[in-house]
């Protein structure tokens, strides 16, 4: 960790070599930043990380009913989340069944869980934090399912209602305050 030294060089006038200190040798004479593509520097400056989640990964106490349900039957919570994110194409029972089948198979349910977490992040422009989607579902799958459930609920997409319930809430419950219809999902 001392000084940076370069090899000794001879002076142009033929006198004894002089050692230069503190300046690294540049072999090519071309600054390293010129090898980067032109958009590289702009991409590093303009990266959009997304918006934060509305609740933390370990805030399971915010919805205790869901936390207990997820601890006992995580497959049901996953099925509810999958039904909402797939806009009713995958039903809750089907999603629950697939998740349940994957649990004993080398605990591979995290594959489906992380896939749907990524889908949710992309749809709502959420930041991938505090861990990657895969690591979140491998290390703390119940907490991540609870966080995803709470995020949907905070966006007026209550997974416990199911997709048809959300559509019905948007059609019939729009008069009540706080029951705004999810306009981006009414296209079906």
GROMACS elastic network, one bead per residue, 0.5 to 0.9 nm:
[ bonds ]
;  ai    aj funct       b0    kb
    1     4     6  0.84337   500
    3    21     6  0.69379   500
    3    22     6  0.61644   500
    4    21     6  0.59925   500
    4    23     6  0.66437   500
    4    24     6  0.66030   500
    5     8     6  0.88440   500
    5    19     6  0.76208   500
    5    20     6  0.64045   500
    5    22     6  0.58984   500
    5    23     6  0.68729   500
    5    24     6  0.68284   500
    5    25     6  0.86637   500
    6     9     6  0.86325   500
    6    19     6  0.69492   500
    6    20     6  0.60396   500
    6    21     6  0.64589   500
    6    22     6  0.79510   500
    6    23     6  0.70544   500
    6    24     6  0.61279   500
    6    25     6  0.61937   500
    7    19     6  0.67702   500
    7    20     6  0.76937   500
    7    25     6  0.83117   500
    8    17     6  0.58807   500
    8    18     6  0.58196   500
    8    20     6  0.70962   500
    9    16     6  0.86777   500
    9    17     6  0.51853   500
    9    18     6  0.58979   500
    9    19     6  0.67205   500
    9    20     6  0.82708   500
   10    13     6  0.82963   500
   10    14     6  0.67177   500
   10    15     6  0.70065   500
   10    16     6  0.62912   500
   10    18     6  0.64515   500
   10    19     6  0.89463   500
   11    14     6  0.55843   500
   11    15     6  0.58264   500
   11    16     6  0.68117   500
   11    17     6  0.59700   500
   11    18     6  0.69177   500
   12    15     6  0.76251   500
   14    17     6  0.83643   500
   15    18     6  0.87362   500
   20    23     6  0.69295   500
   20    24     6  0.89899   500
   21    24     6  0.80661   500
   23    26     6  0.89528   500
   26    29     6  0.55786   500
   26    30     6  0.77169   500
   26    31     6  0.81530   500
   27    30     6  0.81716   500
   28    31     6  0.81101   500
   30    33     6  0.84505   500
   30    34     6  0.70404   500
   30    35     6  0.85157   500
   31    34     6  0.57546   500
   31    35     6  0.78127   500
   32    35     6  0.56887   500
   32    36     6  0.76104   500
   33    36     6  0.55381   500
   33    37     6  0.87162   500
   34    37     6  0.76198   500
   34    38     6  0.83222   500
   35    38     6  0.88874   500
   36    39     6  0.81703   500
   36    40     6  0.62119   500
   36    41     6  0.80315   500
   37    40     6  0.53748   500
   37    41     6  0.80592   500
   38    41     6  0.68196   500
   38    42     6  0.77564   500
   39    42     6  0.52316   500
   39    43     6  0.59416   500
   39    44     6  0.86829   500
   40    43     6  0.51687   500
   40    44     6  0.63954   500
   40    45     6  0.88451   500
   41    44     6  0.52990   500
   41    45     6  0.64595   500
   41    46     6  0.87860   500
   42    45     6  0.51563   500
   42    46     6  0.60274   500
   42    47     6  0.85182   500
   43    46     6  0.52750   500
   43    47     6  0.59856   500
   44    47     6  0.58358   500
   48    51     6  0.89547   500
   49    52     6  0.88424   500
   49   125     6  0.81769   500
   49   126     6  0.76740   500
   49   127     6  0.55606   500
   49   128     6  0.78803   500
   50   121     6  0.86371   500
   50   124     6  0.85440   500
   50   125     6  0.50958   500
   50   128     6  0.81813   500
   51    54     6  0.88985   500
   51   124     6  0.81586   500
   51   125     6  0.61144   500
   51   127     6  0.56404   500
   52    55     6  0.83557   500
   52   125     6  0.86739   500
   52   126     6  0.57545   500
   52   127     6  0.55874   500
   52   128     6  0.86092   500
   52   129     6  0.82396   500
   53    56     6  0.66838   500
   53    57     6  0.85833   500
   53   126     6  0.62481   500
   53   127     6  0.71219   500
   53   129     6  0.85151   500
   53   147     6  0.83108   500
   53   148     6  0.89179   500
   53   151     6  0.69634   500
   54   147     6  0.86649   500
   54   150     6  0.80091   500
   54   151     6  0.61733   500
   54   154     6  0.74361   500
   55    58     6  0.83513   500
   55    59     6  0.64313   500
   55    60     6  0.89060   500
   55    62     6  0.85051   500
   55   147     6  0.67170   500
   55   150     6  0.73195   500
   55   151     6  0.71448   500
   56    59     6  0.52349   500
   56    60     6  0.83086   500
   56   130     6  0.87757   500
   56   147     6  0.68882   500
   57    60     6  0.75254   500
   57   129     6  0.86895   500
   57   130     6  0.77121   500
   57   136     6  0.87883   500
   57   140     6  0.89213   500
   57   143     6  0.59718   500
   57   144     6  0.60746   500
   57   146     6  0.79356   500
   57   147     6  0.56323   500
   57   148     6  0.88492   500
   58    61     6  0.81981   500
   58   143     6  0.60147   500
   58   144     6  0.81429   500
   58   146     6  0.86900   500
   58   147     6  0.77717   500
   59    62     6  0.59059   500
   59    63     6  0.83391   500
   59   143     6  0.79933   500
   59   146     6  0.84149   500
   59   147     6  0.74821   500
   60    63     6  0.60700   500
   60    64     6  0.66060   500
   60    66     6  0.80504   500
   60    67     6  0.56825   500
   60   143     6  0.66090   500
   60   146     6  0.62833   500
   60   147     6  0.72021   500
   60   150     6  0.87726   500
   61    64     6  0.50737   500
   61    65     6  0.87699   500
   61    66     6  0.89891   500
   61    67     6  0.70024   500
   62    67     6  0.85335   500
   62   150     6  0.83452   500
   63    66     6  0.55480   500
   63    67     6  0.62424   500
   63    68     6  0.88967   500
   63   146     6  0.81948   500
   63   150     6  0.74373   500
   64    68     6  0.61667   500
   64    69     6  0.84753   500
   65    68     6  0.54100   500
   65    69     6  0.61959   500
   65    70     6  0.85813   500
   66    70     6  0.59054   500
   66    71     6  0.84326   500
   66    77     6  0.78194   500
   66   146     6  0.67603   500
   66   149     6  0.80315   500
   66   150     6  0.86634   500
   67    70     6  0.51556   500
   67    71     6  0.61075   500
   67    72     6  0.87033   500
   67   142     6  0.79330   500
   67   143     6  0.80164   500
   67   146     6  0.62604   500
   68    71     6  0.50877   500
   68    72     6  0.62851   500
   68    73     6  0.84386   500
   69    72     6  0.52933   500
   69    73     6  0.57242   500
   69    74     6  0.70082   500
   69    76     6  0.79761   500
   69    77     6  0.74490   500
   70    73     6  0.51045   500
   70    75     6  0.75973   500
   70    76     6  0.73331   500
   70    77     6  0.58772   500
   70    78     6  0.85280   500
   70   142     6  0.60848   500
   70   143     6  0.84459   500
   70   145     6  0.74329   500
   70   146     6  0.69590   500
   71    74     6  0.60408   500
   71   142     6  0.63268   500
   71   143     6  0.88706   500
   72    75     6  0.89555   500
   73    76     6  0.57377   500
   73    77     6  0.72000   500
   74    77     6  0.52511   500
   74    78     6  0.62256   500
   74    79     6  0.86209   500
   74    96     6  0.82725   500
   74    99     6  0.83929   500
   74   100     6  0.84595   500
   74   141     6  0.84066   500
   74   142     6  0.65201   500
   74   145     6  0.75684   500
   75    78     6  0.50655   500
   75    79     6  0.61019   500
   75    80     6  0.87104   500
   75    95     6  0.75790   500
   75    97     6  0.71867   500
   75    98     6  0.82091   500
   75    99     6  0.54283   500
   75   100     6  0.56498   500
   75   103     6  0.88211   500
   75   109     6  0.89598   500
   76    80     6  0.62742   500
   76    81     6  0.86954   500
   76    92     6  0.71682   500
   76    93     6  0.75849   500
   76    95     6  0.78951   500
   76    96     6  0.50971   500
   76    97     6  0.84663   500
   76    99     6  0.85335   500
   76   100     6  0.87718   500
   77    80     6  0.51678   500
   77    81     6  0.62885   500
   77    82     6  0.86037   500
   77    92     6  0.85478   500
   77    96     6  0.76421   500
   77   145     6  0.67947   500
   77   146     6  0.77515   500
   77   149     6  0.73982   500
   77   159     6  0.81707   500
   77   160     6  0.84609   500
   78    81     6  0.51230   500
   78    82     6  0.60073   500
   78    83     6  0.85415   500
   78    92     6  0.79272   500
   78    95     6  0.67335   500
   78    96     6  0.62224   500
   78    99     6  0.72041   500
   78   112     6  0.88829   500
   78   113     6  0.72772   500
   78   116     6  0.88563   500
   78   145     6  0.66128   500
   78   149     6  0.85217   500
   79    82     6  0.50946   500
   79    83     6  0.61095   500
   79    84     6  0.87482   500
   79    90     6  0.82003   500
   79    91     6  0.70422   500
   79    93     6  0.62985   500
   79    94     6  0.69881   500
   79    97     6  0.79178   500
   79    98     6  0.85494   500
   79    99     6  0.76845   500
   79   159     6  0.88949   500
   80    83     6  0.52677   500
   80    84     6  0.65150   500
   80    85     6  0.88055   500
   80    91     6  0.78249   500
   80    92     6  0.50242   500
   80    93     6  0.83313   500
   80    95     6  0.76262   500
   80    96     6  0.78767   500
   80   149     6  0.81821   500
   80   158     6  0.89294   500
   80   159     6  0.51090   500
   80   160     6  0.63770   500
   80   161     6  0.83583   500
   80   162     6  0.64206   500
   80   163     6  0.86113   500
   81    84     6  0.53460   500
   81    85     6  0.61884   500
   81    86     6  0.85112   500
   81    92     6  0.78780   500
   81    95     6  0.86536   500
   81   116     6  0.81076   500
   81   145     6  0.81350   500
   81   148     6  0.73557   500
   81   149     6  0.63602   500
   81   152     6  0.79177   500
   81   159     6  0.58098   500
   81   160     6  0.86638   500
   81   162     6  0.86385   500
   82    85     6  0.51394   500
   82    86     6  0.58543   500
   82    87     6  0.82560   500
   82    88     6  0.83370   500
   82    89     6  0.89556   500
   82    90     6  0.66133   500
   82    91     6  0.75636   500
   82    92     6  0.69323   500
   82    95     6  0.62968   500
   82    96     6  0.87345   500
   82   116     6  0.68632   500
   82   159     6  0.87597   500
   83    86     6  0.52684   500
   83    87     6  0.59585   500
   83    88     6  0.50052   500
   83    89     6  0.67731   500
   83    90     6  0.51706   500
   83    91     6  0.51011   500
   83    92     6  0.54032   500
   83    93     6  0.89916   500
   83    94     6  0.89062   500
   83    95     6  0.72752   500
   83   159     6  0.77170   500
   83   162     6  0.66318   500
   83   163     6  0.62473   500
   84    88     6  0.61930   500
   84    89     6  0.87837   500
   84    90     6  0.84554   500
   84    91     6  0.86616   500
   84    92     6  0.86912   500
   84   152     6  0.82977   500
   84   157     6  0.73297   500
   84   158     6  0.83061   500
   84   159     6  0.62253   500
   84   162     6  0.65678   500
   84   163     6  0.54089   500
   84   166     6  0.84673   500
   85    88     6  0.77998   500
   85    89     6  0.89634   500
   85    90     6  0.87830   500
   85   116     6  0.76209   500
   85   119     6  0.75752   500
   85   120     6  0.69400   500
   85   123     6  0.88213   500
   85   152     6  0.89777   500
   85   163     6  0.88367   500
   86    89     6  0.54367   500
   86    90     6  0.60142   500
   86    91     6  0.85404   500
   86   163     6  0.87917   500
   87    90     6  0.76036   500
   87    91     6  0.89785   500
   87   163     6  0.61195   500
   87   164     6  0.88740   500
   87   185     6  0.74909   500
   87   188     6  0.82391   500
   88    91     6  0.58228   500
   88    92     6  0.84150   500
   88   162     6  0.77881   500
   88   163     6  0.52257   500
   88   164     6  0.72767   500
   90    93     6  0.84014   500
   90    94     6  0.64169   500
   90    95     6  0.63262   500
   91    94     6  0.52966   500
   91    95     6  0.61561   500
   91    96     6  0.85084   500
   91   162     6  0.82289   500
   91   163     6  0.83299   500
   92    95     6  0.51522   500
   92    96     6  0.59680   500
   92    97     6  0.84700   500
   92   162     6  0.73560   500
   93    96     6  0.50524   500
   93    97     6  0.60217   500
   93    98     6  0.86520   500
   94    97     6  0.50538   500
   94    98     6  0.62258   500
   94    99     6  0.86115   500
   95    98     6  0.52306   500
   95    99     6  0.61816   500
   95   100     6  0.84925   500
   96    99     6  0.51663   500
   96   100     6  0.59765   500
   96   101     6  0.85664   500
   97   101     6  0.61031   500
   97   102     6  0.86434   500
   98   101     6  0.51334   500
   98   102     6  0.63129   500
   98   103     6  0.88617   500
   98   109     6  0.85121   500
   98   112     6  0.86795   500
   99   102     6  0.51832   500
   99   103     6  0.63873   500
   99   108     6  0.86915   500
   99   109     6  0.56342   500
   99   110     6  0.87966   500
   99   112     6  0.71491   500
   99   113     6  0.82745   500
  100   103     6  0.53299   500
  100   104     6  0.76807   500
  100   109     6  0.76395   500
  101   104     6  0.66077   500
  101   105     6  0.71674   500
  101   109     6  0.81272   500
  102   105     6  0.51771   500
  102   106     6  0.76971   500
  102   107     6  0.65188   500
  102   108     6  0.53574   500
  102   110     6  0.85671   500
  102   111     6  0.87674   500
  102   112     6  0.85617   500
  103   106     6  0.68907   500
  103   108     6  0.58119   500
  103   109     6  0.51428   500
  103   110     6  0.84873   500
  104   107     6  0.54813   500
  104   108     6  0.75655   500
  104   109     6  0.84623   500
  105   108     6  0.58993   500
  105   109     6  0.81289   500
  106   109     6  0.84948   500
  107   110     6  0.72199   500
  107   138     6  0.88439   500
  108   111     6  0.58302   500
  108   112     6  0.79269   500
  108   138     6  0.87406   500
  109   112     6  0.56052   500
  109   113     6  0.63154   500
  109   114     6  0.87117   500
  109   137     6  0.84196   500
  109   138     6  0.86346   500
  109   141     6  0.87969   500
  110   114     6  0.57902   500
  110   115     6  0.82739   500
  110   134     6  0.69767   500
  110   135     6  0.87428   500
  110   136     6  0.86538   500
  110   137     6  0.50971   500
  110   138     6  0.55759   500
  110   141     6  0.69756   500
  111   114     6  0.54563   500
  111   115     6  0.62197   500
  111   116     6  0.88335   500
  111   134     6  0.73211   500
  111   137     6  0.79504   500
  111   138     6  0.85129   500
  112   115     6  0.50813   500
  112   116     6  0.63249   500
  112   117     6  0.86010   500
  113   116     6  0.53770   500
  113   117     6  0.61423   500
  113   118     6  0.86749   500
  113   133     6  0.83579   500
  113   134     6  0.80756   500
  113   137     6  0.61896   500
  113   138     6  0.89315   500
  113   141     6  0.76106   500
  113   144     6  0.84933   500
  113   145     6  0.76686   500
  114   118     6  0.60967   500
  114   119     6  0.84972   500
  114   132     6  0.87454   500
  114   133     6  0.50796   500
  114   134     6  0.50642   500
  114   135     6  0.82439   500
  114   136     6  0.76007   500
  114   137     6  0.58203   500
  114   138     6  0.84333   500
  114   141     6  0.89558   500
  115   118     6  0.52923   500
  115   119     6  0.62895   500
  115   120     6  0.88146   500
  115   133     6  0.77791   500
  115   134     6  0.80711   500
  116   120     6  0.61521   500
  116   121     6  0.85486   500
  117   120     6  0.51196   500
  117   121     6  0.61866   500
  117   122     6  0.86732   500
  117   133     6  0.62632   500
  117   134     6  0.86927   500
  117   137     6  0.86056   500
  117   144     6  0.82077   500
  117   145     6  0.83979   500
  117   148     6  0.71537   500
  118   121     6  0.50102   500
  118   122     6  0.61581   500
  118   123     6  0.85697   500
  118   128     6  0.82464   500
  118   133     6  0.63069   500
  118   134     6  0.88580   500
  119   122     6  0.52932   500
  119   123     6  0.61991   500
  119   124     6  0.87432   500
  120   123     6  0.51418   500
  120   124     6  0.61782   500
  120   125     6  0.80390   500
  120   126     6  0.77169   500
  120   148     6  0.78654   500
  120   152     6  0.88313   500
  121   124     6  0.54454   500
  121   125     6  0.53542   500
  121   127     6  0.68113   500
  121   128     6  0.72178   500
  122   125     6  0.50147   500
  122   126     6  0.66627   500
  122   127     6  0.89134   500
  123   126     6  0.79391   500
  126   129     6  0.86256   500
  127   130     6  0.85582   500
  128   131     6  0.65301   500
  128   132     6  0.57915   500
  128   133     6  0.67152   500
  129   132     6  0.63294   500
  129   133     6  0.80262   500
  129   136     6  0.86530   500
  130   136     6  0.80419   500
  131   134     6  0.80606   500
  131   135     6  0.60344   500
  131   136     6  0.56839   500
  132   135     6  0.52458   500
  132   136     6  0.60051   500
  132   137     6  0.86907   500
  133   136     6  0.51755   500
  133   137     6  0.64001   500
  133   138     6  0.86761   500
  133   144     6  0.88646   500
  134   137     6  0.53922   500
  134   138     6  0.61408   500
  134   139     6  0.85767   500
  135   138     6  0.50222   500
  135   139     6  0.58243   500
  135   140     6  0.80255   500
  135   141     6  0.89958   500
  136   139     6  0.54822   500
  136   140     6  0.56517   500
  136   141     6  0.64576   500
  136   143     6  0.83783   500
  136   144     6  0.63620   500
  137   140     6  0.54704   500
  137   142     6  0.77942   500
  137   143     6  0.83257   500
  137   144     6  0.62573   500
  137   145     6  0.80869   500
  138   141     6  0.59986   500
  140   143     6  0.54912   500
  140   144     6  0.63091   500
  140   145     6  0.87604   500
  141   144     6  0.51308   500
  141   145     6  0.61112   500
  141   146     6  0.85762   500
  142   145     6  0.51569   500
  142   146     6  0.61853   500
  142   147     6  0.86229   500
  143   146     6  0.50857   500
  143   147     6  0.61447   500
  143   148     6  0.86649   500
  144   148     6  0.61644   500
  144   149     6  0.85170   500
  145   148     6  0.51454   500
  145   149     6  0.61035   500
  145   150     6  0.86261   500
  146   149     6  0.50175   500
  146   150     6  0.61415   500
  146   151     6  0.85478   500
  147   150     6  0.51315   500
  147   151     6  0.61027   500
  147   152     6  0.87241   500
  148   151     6  0.50286   500
  148   152     6  0.63128   500
  148   153     6  0.85974   500
  149   152     6  0.53552   500
  149   153     6  0.62234   500
  149   154     6  0.86698   500
  149   158     6  0.78042   500
  149   159     6  0.66664   500
  149   160     6  0.89001   500
  150   154     6  0.60079   500
  150   155     6  0.86171   500
  150   158     6  0.83374   500
  150   159     6  0.88928   500
  151   154     6  0.51282   500
  151   155     6  0.64207   500
  151   157     6  0.85773   500
  152   155     6  0.51278   500
  152   156     6  0.66408   500
  152   157     6  0.50447   500
  152   158     6  0.60487   500
  152   159     6  0.68515   500
  153   156     6  0.52241   500
  153   157     6  0.50442   500
  153   159     6  0.66918   500
  153   160     6  0.87470   500
  154   157     6  0.72279   500
  154   158     6  0.77922   500
  155   158     6  0.78624   500
  155   182     6  0.81695   500
  156   166     6  0.82099   500
  156   178     6  0.79007   500
  156   179     6  0.68161   500
  156   180     6  0.71853   500
  156   181     6  0.76298   500
  156   182     6  0.69407   500
  157   160     6  0.88526   500
  157   161     6  0.82345   500
  157   162     6  0.86781   500
  157   163     6  0.83670   500
  157   166     6  0.62482   500
  157   181     6  0.88714   500
  157   182     6  0.72357   500
  158   161     6  0.57252   500
  158   162     6  0.73176   500
  158   163     6  0.87037   500
  158   165     6  0.85543   500
  158   166     6  0.69213   500
  159   162     6  0.53340   500
  159   163     6  0.74587   500
  159   165     6  0.88625   500
  159   166     6  0.81238   500
  160   163     6  0.89411   500
  160   165     6  0.84917   500
  161   164     6  0.73804   500
  161   166     6  0.61071   500
  161   169     6  0.88657   500
  162   165     6  0.51890   500
  162   166     6  0.62948   500
  162   167     6  0.87935   500
  163   166     6  0.51002   500
  163   167     6  0.63081   500
  163   168     6  0.86237   500
  164   167     6  0.50565   500
  164   168     6  0.60899   500
  164   169     6  0.84817   500
  165   169     6  0.59709   500
  165   170     6  0.85001   500
  166   170     6  0.61856   500
  166   171     6  0.86935   500
  166   181     6  0.80379   500
  166   182     6  0.80402   500
  167   170     6  0.50618   500
  167   171     6  0.62832   500
  167   172     6  0.86388   500
  167   181     6  0.77173   500
  167   182     6  0.80898   500
  167   185     6  0.83225   500
  167   186     6  0.71989   500
  168   171     6  0.50475   500
  168   172     6  0.58512   500
  168   173     6  0.73624   500
  169   172     6  0.53810   500
  169   174     6  0.68870   500
  169   179     6  0.71611   500
  169   180     6  0.83695   500
  169   181     6  0.68871   500
  170   173     6  0.56861   500
  170   174     6  0.55837   500
  170   179     6  0.71797   500
  170   180     6  0.65136   500
  170   182     6  0.65158   500
  170   183     6  0.82214   500
  170   186     6  0.82131   500
  171   174     6  0.63714   500
  171   181     6  0.70756   500
  172   175     6  0.75351   500
  173   176     6  0.59131   500
  173   177     6  0.88076   500
  173   179     6  0.59779   500
  173   180     6  0.76399   500
  173   181     6  0.78197   500
  174   177     6  0.74612   500
  174   178     6  0.81936   500
  174   179     6  0.53605   500
  174   180     6  0.52234   500
  174   181     6  0.59826   500
  175   178     6  0.88810   500
  175   179     6  0.73306   500
  175   180     6  0.79444   500
  176   179     6  0.57010   500
  176   180     6  0.78727   500
  177   180     6  0.71692   500
  179   182     6  0.88807   500
  180   183     6  0.83268   500
  181   184     6  0.88001   500
  181   185     6  0.85840   500
  181   186     6  0.80206   500
  182   185     6  0.56021   500
  182   186     6  0.66202   500
  183   186     6  0.52700   500
  183   187     6  0.78603   500
  184   187     6  0.69424   500
  185   188     6  0.70047   500
